[in-house]
């Protein structure tokens, strides 16, 4: 018997709870697929899930004193008081890292109109020299990391290549998806999907207007139309990035000049997902002849 779980009678679920559990099945299915694919057992996931439940319950009832808070967390999560106490003693999770200079350099390169050629494609840059050059772009992002180090990291991640014959640097992708860097890729999964889910959760628990969270769906596409739609969305992302990124930098600079408290972060994303439609069956009713 699992002595970490309180074995109180499970109450009848409300219609809201039933609807939420049905929605969570869709959230958990790809999570289970990912864990199975990388040999993460349910026991390992349970440990993280329990810690997340305890953290959420503490945030929801943080105004209660010591023992009363432990009891309330136990009741809210279904864990025993002993399990709650053990989880509370575990070291805190590592704080989320800020965006790296490499990611910031990449974003500026693909969003700055002065660094683009036709059709909003990033231009190749001379490695050294005044703007526009890779060296000057790197210096505009940070003076703490040498441009050569940033270039080597971009090349390692298969995001850029250095043409030694012409001493120019070429971007290989139009989105920051590092090839061959599993740790960084799953970190993106955590932050991107996590923030998307946080936005949707805040909207559901609030009045639905806290965060922008919308989607468009289209059925009955052919494979050819799907490929065209995916190309269209890639173009839309480049347009959004080119328009929004400079404006965000301008807003940040304005906050700095006005000495406003710069204590808010923002994530803006765009995603697509395609899958086969469920089997459809033509109408089998006989013709009226």
Beta strands, then each sheet from edge to edge (+ up, - down):
strand 1: 125-126
strand 2: 160-163
strand 3: 168-171
sheet 1: 1+ 3- 2+
end
